[in-house]
Every structure is written in C-alpha cells, then in structure tokens.
Amino acid sequence: MNEVNPDTFHDHGPHQHAHAAPTTQQIRTVGQRRREAEEKLEHHLEEARHKGDPSGEHPDAGDGASDGEE
C-alpha cells in the first residue's frame, strides 16, 4: 500500500537538504561575497583609524589599491 515513486524520491529541486553538498556556483558566490565583505570592512576600519587625523591625509593614499567598488 505504501508505494514510493522512484522518480520523486531523490528529486529535491532547488530546495536541498542541509547536508547536501553546495554546488560549485554556490561556493564561488559565497567566496565572492566574503571577499567583498572583507574589503568593505577593511575600508571602514581605515576610515575609522583616520577619522581624527588632523592632517586629513591617508598614509596609503595613491598606492593604486582598489576599494572594491566598480
């Protein structure tokens, strides 16, 4: 009486279980978001370090480093 349809048993679609391995694209997306968040945090920390600087200049200004925004 309890029939299990083999076609739907393993088909989880986009709603995977928590133990399912993430896809390559998901890993890449997480890595990209993490890098962007770290860059943003570093930018905010630099601003906080130089907030009360009377010279108004950043010692690392003009080094060609990207702020992560495009």
Secondary structure by P-SEA (a helix, b strand, c coil): cccccccccccccccccccccccaaaaaaaaaaaaaaaaaaaaaaaaaaacccccccccccccccccccc
